[in-house]
Structure formats: structure tokens, C-alpha cells
């Protein structure tokens, strides 16, 4: 507030706030939350109803898999299921089923190839490999990653190594949920003997789908905390370190320097004050944001240096004069200077485009320009990190939307 600069928000990965193990209770409770309960009950009811039609079991399986995939993707992105709409998990039934079947090929393919009962030792190997493989190949299928990568043991091994201890916790949790599904099949079979149509299919599905949706939620939480190994860059991978902390203190308006009185000013001072450059520099020295804002519509002083234009833009941005700030920041980004000065001004202009105006597309072009033309500078390091993380699209502000110049 007082220095006239824009502070960089401190961010951290969600994995730094809580461990994957500490978040597993969230997955266990998910089917009982409003959105999870709607999906859980909806998938069970849909499966019960379509079981009476031709190919109903395949249709029910496709619907359940599509719903589980949506839960995983939405959890990985830190969102809620209600933000996607019905089309994401009702209309696209065939493709999720195909991806799931292909991703699980290491489990069912040996039986098809040999077409006879397999030896006990081979069944044991397939079971052990499948228990470690299937949870990660499922993530590859549900997040629309390459199916060839999901079937590549080297890729799966690399992902498990990069995820580290959480990979072991995830696999152990998947095994426990598989055992829970087996245990829940007993009461499910008892419920299937009820003589009420639809209900005798709805209740068993409701019981056995609980561990399925818990697993889907836990898979999404794992990707949310470790997005890079899966090639899934979560839009919500980072969070503010200080949470919802707000600035403290009392806003102090900058003191406005009064213009010299013409009746008492010497001729030289009157001439100097009539000079736009002199007026601009006087306002900048006094940190008079209101005075600098007048230069937005008037002719810009051509003699301004890069550092002066940058300082004016940052001061105006700090005082919420975004329209005027954009004029000076864009001009500074296109001004000549040393490599350090130019790259710094271009990074600040790119950040302004992304964070204040919401034009992340143009910001990405400017950051890429800095990386290519000013390598080995701190600004290029920051730009490269921004391009890798790719922050959330900033909401449109109420400042005027004008076409912005792309990098030279």
C-alpha cells in the first residue's frame, strides 16, 4: 500500500499443507456428501433400471465407469462434480468403457490368450502385478492420458517412483477397497433376493458401488497432490500460502504536490512546469497516482525512459488505476534498455495481462518471448516457471478491454 509496488503472492503446493494419507478420510466420506450422494444413488438407480433392457449390463457398466472417471478428473482439478454438467458423464459412455477395458488389459488379456486355466504361479504373478498396475493404469485411462503410456511398465514404474510414499499408500488403499468390495458382496447378494422389482437391483448396486466411488475419489486426490508425474497439470495445484489473509493497516493517499503559482513563479519554472515531461516526473516523484492517470488520455511524453514508464505503471496499478497503468506498462515492455531492464519490464507487463486483465493468452506470448530473447536472466527464470505452472485464468476485471499488443 505504501511503497507503490505490486507484491507477488506467495504460493505453495497442496501437498505441503497436508499429506495424501491425511486426505483419505475425505475420500471415504465423499459418497455421503451431497454431490457424491447424487452420483452414488444416480448410478445405482440407472444400473438397476437399464438391467431390464438388452445389453443393459454393458450400458450400466459404461455409465458407472464414466461417472467414476468424472469423479477422478474433477477431484484432480480440485473442483466439484456440479461444475461439469451432465454431458460429461451421460453422453460419453462408450469411450470411457473402451479406455477402461484397454487399461485393464494386463489383468484379463492372459486368460484370453491362453484360453485355458492358468497355472497357480502365473495367476499369482498376474494378481500381484495387477494390484500394483491397475490403480495407476486406471488414472491414465480416467485422465485421458495416452493409453500406450498406461500400458508401458517403464512409465508406470517412473510414475510410482516420482510419487514416492504416496504411491504405496494409494496401492494399499486400493487393495483394501478391493477387499471391502468382496466383503460387501455378501450383503449385496442378500439384498438381491428381495422380491421387489428394481429395488432388488438398486440396493445391491448401492452397496457394491461405495468402494468404487471412494477409489475414484482417492485417485483424483493423488493426482491433485502430484500432478506432474501424471502429465496432468491441475489448475488448482497451488494455493495461497497465507490463505485468505488481507492487507493490514490504513490506506494513505499519496500527498498531491501543488503546482507552483504562476503569478509568483519565475519564467524558467513556468516553462518547465508547462513541459509534459517535467509534469510527469514531478507527479512520479511525489507518487501522485491521480496526476499520472491524466497522461492516459493526453499525449505521452516521448522522452520518458523505460524505468520511468515502468515505475509509473506499477504505481498506477497499485492504486487500482488499471486502465492508465496498462498504457505505461505496455510502453515500458516495448522500450529499449539493457537485457535485465527489458526482460523485467516485459515480465511485469505479462503478469499484468494475466492477473489484472485476464488475458493469459497474450501473457503466455510475452513470457515465451522473454525466455527466448533474454535467457539466463532472473526474469526468464520466472517466465519459464510461469509457463510450466500455467496459473488459473484470471477473472475479467471491470477495466476497459482494449486490444493488447503482442510481443515484438
N, C-alpha and C positions, 0 to 999 in steps of 0.2 A: 504493500500500500504506500509506503513512504519513499521507497527508493526509485519508483517509476519503472521497475523491471517486471518481467513475466517469470514467475517461478515454475520450475519443472516439477511436475507431480511425481512423488516417489511411489514406485510400483513394486510389486513382488508377485512371485508365482503363488498360486493357491496351495501348492504342495508345501510351501514354507509355513503356512498357517496351521494346517492340520495334516496328519498322516492319512494314508489310504485306509489303514485299519480303523482309525478313529471315525471314518466316514461310513463304514459298512453298516452301522445301525440305521443310517439314513436309507440305505437300500432295503433293509429288512422292513422298514415302516412304509416304504413307498406305496405298495399296493393298497394301503389303508388310508392314504391321503386322497383328497378329492379327485385330482386328475388321475392318479393311479387306480383308484377305485372304479372310476368310469371306464377306464381301459380294461381293467380286470373283468368287471362284470359284463362289459360290452362284448369282449372277445369270447367269453364263456357262452353268452346268450346267442351270439352269431353262430358259434360252432354247434350249439345244440339245435338250432333251427335248420341250418343247412345240412345237418347229418341225415335228414329225411329225403334229400334230393339226390339225383345221380351225381356221382363224383363229389358228394358232399364232404367226405373226409379230406380230400385234397384241397377243396376250397377252404375248409376250416383251418387246415394246416397252413395254407398260404396266408390267410388273414392273421393268424396268431404270429407267424414269423414276421410279417410286415409290421405288426404292432410292436413286437419286441425290437425290431430294427429301429423303429422310430423312437422308442424309449431310449435306446443306446445312443443314437445320434443326438437327440435333444439333450440328454444328460451330458454328453461330451462337450456340447456347446454351452452348457450352463444355463439353458433355457427351460421353458415349460412346454409340455405337450400341447397346450392350448394355443401356442403361438404358431403351430404348423398348419392347422386346418385338417379337415377330414381327407382331403385329396391325397395327402402324403401317405396315408396308411389304409385307404379303402380302395382307391382306383389302381394302385400299383401293387398287385398281388402276385403276378406271375414272376416278375424279375427278382424280387426278394427270395421267392421259393427256389428259383434256379441257382442263385448265388449261394444260398444256404446248402443246397444239395452238393454243389461243386466243392464248397469249402470243407464239407464233412467227408469228402471222398476217401481220405486215408483210413476212415473207420469202416465204411461199407464196401469199398472197392475190392479188397482182398476176397471177401465172400463171393462176389460176383465173378471175379477172375478164376478162382479155383473151382467154383460150383460144386463144392463138396465140403463136409465138415473139416475144419482146420485142426491141426494138432494143438494140443493144450498149450505147448510152449509158444506157438505162433499167436494163438489167441491172447496169451498173457502179454506178449510184446505189443500187439495191436492195442490192447487195453491201456497199458502203461503209456505208450506214445500218444494214444488218443486223449488221455486225460490231461496231458500237458499241451497237446497240439490244439485240440478243439476249442478251448477258451480263447486262444489268440486268433485262430483262423475265423472264428465267429466275429471277432472285432473287425477283421479285414473285410468280411462279407457285409457286415451291417453299416460300415462307414464308407462303402463304395470305393475301397482301395482296390488295387489290381488283384485279380484272383490268382494270377501266377505267383505274385509275391506271397499271398496267403498260403499257397501250397509249397513254397520253397522252404526247406528246413533251415537253410542258412539265414534267410530273412527272419524266420520265427525265432531262431536262436539269438540273432543280433538284437531283436526287439526285447526278448526276455533279459538279455544281459544289460541293456540300457535302462530298462525299467527297474532292474535290481530286486531288492527285497519285496517290493510291492507285487512283482510278478509271482513270487512264491505264494504270497498271501492270496492273490487273486485265484491261482490254480487250486489251492487248498479250499478256498471258499466255494469254487465251482464243484469240487468233489463232494463237499458236504451238502451242497444243494442237490446234487445228483442223488445222494443217499436219502435226503429228505423227500425227494420226489418218489423214490422207491417205497419209502415208508408210508407216504400219503396215498399210494395206490391202493392200499388195503381199505381204508375208509371210503375211498372213491368207488371201489367195486361194490361195497355195501350200499352206497347211495344209488348206484345204478340199478339196484333191484327194486327201487320204488316204482309202484305201478302207475305213476302219473306221467303222461307223455310230456316231453320237453324237459320237465323238471328232473327226470331220471337221467338226462344227459347234461343238463345245465350244472347241477350240483357237483357231479364228478369232475367236470372240466374246471369248475371254480376252485376245487381243491388242488388239482394237479398243476394248474397254471400259476399258483402262488410262487413256487420256487423258480419258475421260468422267468417271470417278470422281475423278481428280485435279482436274478442273474443278469438280465438285460440292463437293469439299473446300475449294478456294480461294474459291469463292463464299461458303461458310459462314464462313470466316476473315475475309473482308471485312466481312460483316455483324456478326461478333463485335467487330471493332475500330471499326466505325462504325454502331452500331445505330439511332441517332436518325433519320438521313436515310431509312431504310427503314421507319420506324414499327415497328421490331422491337426492343423493349426487352429486351435479353439479361439473363437472371437472373444471369449471371456477367460483366457488363460491367465491374465494378470489382473490384479485388483489393487486399489489404492492402499498403500502401507498404513496410512493414517485413518483409513475408513472414511467416515463422514465428517471428519474434523473441519471446522470452518475457521477462517482467519479471526484473530482476536485483536481488539483494540478499537479505537475510534478513528473514523476516516477524517483525514486532514486535507482539506483542499489546498492546492498549491497557491501560494501568495501571488497575486497578479501585480506585475510591475507596471506602475502607471507611466504613461507616455510623458515625455518632457513637454512642458507647456511652451507652445510656440512663441508666446509673447516674450518669454524670458530666455529662450534657448538661443545659443549662438548659431550663426549661419551654418557652420560646419556640422553641428549636431542635428539641425533641422534637416539638412541634406542627407545625413547618414540615416536618420530615422525614416525618411521617405524611401530609402533604399529597401526593397523587399528582403534582400539577404540580411541586412542589419536587423530588420524587424524580426525575421525568422530566428536569427541567432540570439537576439535578446529574449524572445519567448522561450527558446530552448534552454538558455542559461537559467532562466527563472522557473523552468519546468512548468510553464503556463500551457497546459493542455488545451484550454479553451482558445487561447490565442493561436496555437499551432493548427487547430482544427479549421481556422478560417482559410488556410492555404490549400484546403482540399478543392475548393471551387475556383480559387484565383490562380493566376499563373505561378508555377513553381519556380523558385529561384534556380537558375541553371548553374550557379557557382557552388552549389552545395556539394560537400564531399560525401563519400559513401558512409563514413561513420556518423556524420550529422543526420543524414536521411534515416539511417538505422536507429539512431537514438530517438529521433522524433517519432518514428513509427512505433517503437516499443513503449515510449511514454504515452502516446495516444491510445495504444492497446490496453495499457494498464489502467487508463481512465475510462475504458469502455467506449472510446470513440473509434469503433472498428472501421467504419467507412473511410475516415481520414487516415487511419493507421495503414490501411491496405495500400493507399496511394504511395506513402513513403517507403513502406517495406518492399513493395514491388519494385520501386525505383532503385532502392539500395541493392536488391538482388541482381539488377541488371547493370549496376555501376562497375566501373573499373577499380581495381585495387590489387593488393597482394593476394596470393593464393589463400592465406589464412583469413583475410578480410572478406574476400568474395565468398568463400565456402561458408563462413559463419553467417553472412547476411542471407545467403540462399537457403540455409537450413532453417533460419528463423522465419523466412517468408514461407517455406514449405510447411512448417509447423502451424503457422497462422492459417494457411489454407485448409489444413486438416482439422485443426482444433476449434477455430472460430467460424469458418465459413462452411465447413463440411465438405470441401472439395478434395477428398482423398485421392481422386484420380490424378488431378494436377499436382498434388503434393508428392505422389509417387514418382511422377516425371522429374520433378525438381530434385528429390532425394537421389534418384538414379543418376541425374546429371552431376550432382556433387561427387558421387562415388567414382564416376568415370573421369571427370576433369580435375578433381582435387584429391587424388589418392594420398594416403599416408598423412592425412590431417585429422585432427580430432573431430572436425565436422563430418568427414567421410565415415569415420568410425560410427558416429551417432546415426548417420543416414543409413548405413548398412544394417545396423541393429533395428532401426525403424522398419526397413523393408522386410526384414526377416520376421518380425513380430506382427506387423501389419495391424495397427490398433483398430478398434471398433469405428465404424463410420460415424462421424460426429453428427449430431442432430443439426438441422438447418437453423441458423440463428435468424433474428429478425432484421439483420442488416441488409442493405440492398444487395441483390445478386447481380454482379456485372461480369462479363466475360473476362477471364483472367489470362494473362499471357503465359504461354508455355515456355520452358527453358530455352535459351538460345541454342 
